[in-house]
Amino acid sequence: MSSLSLARASGTTSLPGLATVRMASRELFACARHAWLMRHDVLAPVLPRDAARGENVVVCLHGVMATAGVLRPLRTRLARSAHTATLSFPLGPGVSALAERLGDALAHLHDDVRLHLVGHSLGGIVARYYAEHHGDARVVQTISLASPFAGVPNARLLGLPFARDIDPGSALLRALGQSSLAAGSLPHLSIVAANDALVPGAEAQALPGWEVRVVDECGHNTLLYHEGVMRWVEARVLEHAHAQAAPAPAPQALLRSA
């Protein structure tokens, strides 16, 4: 992997014509896959009731205009290495309210499991907010996929609580960015889509102070089904399966896919 320049990270990467068509086709297919999977896992949280003391549980959280069903491919891959859990969020509530719902679901798991929170888009914001504000000592790390830590331009115009939370410069996003730099902060990996039209730019999808991995020729929803992304997430879960939380690295490392 090679380092990514700040100029390269400042906006959505432009692609030559054929590459643009290829990337757009993959994103269209990912959106169709999204729509097909949304019918699953809607009514109740999916929890591993047999997860025992000391075992690892990867909690997968979806983004806006989705359900937990879209996470099935990722959960299937991760189930090779750990238990998995998920739940569907309604459209509208703010990040703090969604984190409360997450906490209610996780309360049904053993007190001594190890939780790895993985979120796509808004789900990554909810995961980090929960980790930093709910005092759940079971959480060992967070991982975000195309999550708008720098906000989504004009999101507030939607008029919904979650949209106000992800508007650029929102108090919630500022607080998350500041707390992530504190000593003893939980480890985090930001995996970002280089050609994300919804959250353009690697830095916009990155939690300050922690490692960032960039997937080239990849859009917002394509990232969720990308084989390399699944491999990274699985490897990170295994890496932190027994490790203790580490201090935040500095400076932030921006890496790109090979």
C-alpha positions in Angstrom: 0.0 0.0 0.0 1.1 3.5 -0.7 0.4 6.7 1.1 -2.4 8.9 -0.2 -1.7 12.6 -0.7 -4.0 15.2 1.0 -4.8 16.6 -2.5 -5.9 13.1 -3.5 -8.1 12.9 -0.4 -9.7 16.3 -0.7 -12.5 15.4 -3.1 -14.2 12.6 -5.0 -11.6 11.1 -7.4 -12.3 11.6 -11.0 -12.0 8.6 -13.3 -11.4 8.2 -17.0 -14.4 7.3 -19.1 -14.3 3.5 -19.1 -13.5 3.4 -15.4 -16.4 5.7 -14.6 -18.8 3.4 -16.4 -17.4 0.4 -14.7 -17.6 2.0 -11.2 -21.1 3.3 -11.9 -22.3 -0.1 -13.0 -21.0 -1.7 -9.8 -22.7 1.0 -7.7 -26.0 0.4 -9.6 -25.7 -3.3 -8.9 -25.0 -2.7 -5.3 -28.1 -0.5 -5.0 -30.2 -3.2 -6.5 -28.7 -5.7 -4.1 -29.5 -3.3 -1.3 -33.1 -3.1 -2.4 -33.4 -6.9 -2.6 -31.9 -7.6 0.8 -33.9 -4.9 2.7 -36.8 -7.3 3.2 -34.7 -9.4 5.7 -34.1 -8.9 9.4 -36.5 -6.0 9.9 -38.8 -6.9 12.7 -36.4 -7.8 15.6 -32.7 -7.7 16.4 -30.6 -10.6 15.3 -28.6 -11.7 18.3 -26.3 -14.7 19.1 -27.9 -16.0 22.2 -25.2 -18.6 22.5 -22.3 -16.1 22.7 -20.4 -17.0 25.8 -18.1 -15.2 28.2 -15.0 -13.9 26.4 -16.3 -14.7 22.9 -16.3 -12.0 20.1 -19.5 -10.6 18.7 -19.4 -8.3 15.6 -22.3 -5.9 15.7 -23.2 -4.7 12.1 -25.2 -1.5 11.7 -26.8 -0.2 8.5 -27.1 3.3 7.0 -30.0 5.5 5.9 -32.7 4.1 3.7 -31.7 0.5 4.5 -32.4 -2.3 7.0 -30.2 -4.9 8.7 -30.9 -7.2 5.8 -28.3 -5.4 3.6 -25.6 -6.5 6.1 -26.2 -10.2 5.4 -23.3 -10.7 3.0 -20.9 -9.0 5.5 -22.2 -11.0 8.4 -21.9 -14.2 6.5 -18.3 -13.5 5.9 -17.6 -12.5 9.5 -19.4 -15.5 10.9 -16.3 -17.5 10.0 -14.4 -15.8 12.8 -16.9 -14.5 15.4 -20.6 -14.3 16.3 -22.5 -11.6 14.6 -25.4 -9.4 15.5 -27.5 -6.7 13.9 -30.7 -4.7 14.1 -32.8 -2.5 11.9 -33.2 1.2 12.7 -36.2 3.3 11.7 -35.7 6.3 9.4 -35.8 9.6 11.3 -34.4 9.4 14.9 -31.2 11.1 15.7 -27.9 9.4 16.5 -28.3 9.4 20.2 -31.8 7.8 19.9 -30.4 5.2 17.6 -27.6 4.5 20.0 -30.2 4.0 22.8 -31.9 1.3 20.6 -28.5 -0.3 20.0 -27.9 -0.4 23.8 -31.3 -2.0 24.4 -30.5 -4.8 22.0 -26.9 -5.4 23.3 -28.3 -5.6 26.8 -29.4 -9.1 25.9 -25.9 -10.3 25.3 -23.5 -11.8 28.0 -21.8 -9.2 30.2 -18.4 -10.5 29.2 -18.5 -10.8 25.5 -16.2 -8.7 23.3 -18.1 -6.3 21.0 -16.7 -5.1 17.7 -19.0 -2.4 16.3 -19.1 -2.1 12.4 -21.3 0.4 10.7 -22.0 1.4 7.1 -22.7 5.1 6.5 -24.9 6.5 9.4 -24.3 3.1 11.1 -20.7 4.0 11.6 -21.6 7.3 13.3 -24.0 5.4 15.6 -21.4 2.8 16.4 -18.8 5.4 17.4 -21.3 7.5 19.4 -22.4 4.4 21.3 -18.8 3.4 22.0 -17.9 6.9 23.4 -21.1 7.8 25.2 -22.7 4.6 26.7 -19.8 3.3 28.8 -20.1 -0.2 27.5 -16.8 -1.8 28.6 -17.5 -4.8 26.3 -16.7 -2.7 23.2 -13.1 -3.2 22.0 -13.1 -1.3 18.7 -15.2 0.4 16.0 -15.0 0.2 12.2 -16.8 2.5 9.8 -17.6 2.0 6.1 -18.2 5.3 4.2 -19.4 7.1 7.3 -19.8 10.9 7.1 -17.6 12.0 10.0 -17.3 15.4 8.4 -21.0 15.6 7.5 -23.1 15.4 4.4 -23.6 18.8 2.7 -27.1 20.2 3.1 -28.2 17.2 5.2 -30.2 19.5 7.5 -32.6 20.4 4.7 -34.2 17.0 5.2 -35.5 18.3 8.5 -35.1 15.0 10.3 -33.2 14.5 13.6 -30.6 12.2 12.1 -30.0 14.6 9.2 -29.3 17.5 11.6 -26.7 15.3 13.4 -24.8 14.6 10.1 -24.9 18.1 8.8 -21.3 19.5 8.4 -20.3 21.2 11.6 -23.0 19.7 13.8 -22.2 19.6 17.5 -22.4 15.9 17.5 -19.8 15.4 14.8 -17.5 18.0 16.3 -17.7 16.1 19.7 -16.9 12.8 18.1 -13.9 14.2 16.3 -12.5 15.7 19.4 -13.1 12.7 21.7 -11.5 10.3 19.1 -8.2 12.1 19.7 -8.2 11.7 23.5 -5.7 9.4 25.1 -7.1 5.9 25.7 -9.7 6.3 22.9 -11.0 3.1 21.5 -9.3 1.9 18.3 -11.0 2.8 15.0 -10.6 1.9 11.4 -12.2 4.1 8.7 -12.7 2.3 5.4 -13.7 4.8 2.7 -14.9 4.8 -0.9 -12.8 6.9 -3.2 -15.7 7.7 -5.5 -18.4 8.2 -3.0 -20.9 10.7 -4.5 -22.9 10.9 -1.2 -19.9 11.6 1.1 -17.2 12.8 -1.3 -13.5 12.7 -0.2 -11.5 10.3 2.0 -11.1 12.9 4.8 -14.9 13.4 4.9 -15.4 9.7 5.7 -12.5 9.4 8.2 -12.6 9.6 12.0 -9.8 12.0 13.0 -6.7 10.4 14.5 -7.1 6.9 13.3 -6.1 4.7 10.3 -7.9 5.2 7.0 -8.1 2.7 4.2 -9.3 3.9 0.8 -10.9 1.6 -1.9 -10.4 2.9 -5.4 -13.1 2.9 -8.1 -15.7 2.3 -5.4 -19.0 4.0 -4.5 -21.0 4.4 -1.3 -23.0 1.2 -1.5 -20.4 -0.9 -3.4 -18.1 -0.6 -0.4 -20.5 -2.7 1.7 -20.2 -5.7 -0.7 -16.5 -5.3 -1.7 -14.5 -8.5 -1.1 -11.4 -6.5 0.0 -13.4 -4.6 2.5 -14.8 -7.8 4.0 -11.3 -9.2 4.2 -10.1 -6.0 6.0 -12.9 -6.1 8.5 -12.4 -9.8 9.3 -8.7 -9.3 9.7 -9.3 -6.3 12.1 -11.7 -8.3 14.2 -9.2 -11.1 14.5 -6.4 -8.6 15.3 -8.5 -7.2 18.2 -10.0 -10.5 19.3 -7.8 -10.5 22.4 -5.9 -7.2 22.3 -6.6 -4.4 24.7 -7.5 -0.9 23.5 -4.5 1.1 22.2 -3.8 4.9 22.4 -4.7 6.9 19.3 -1.9 7.0 16.7 -0.6 10.3 15.3 -0.5 11.5 12.7 -3.5 10.0 10.9 -2.5 7.5 8.3 -4.3 7.6 4.9 -3.8 4.4 3.0 -5.2 3.2 -0.3 -6.0 -0.3 -1.6 -3.4 -2.2 -3.5 
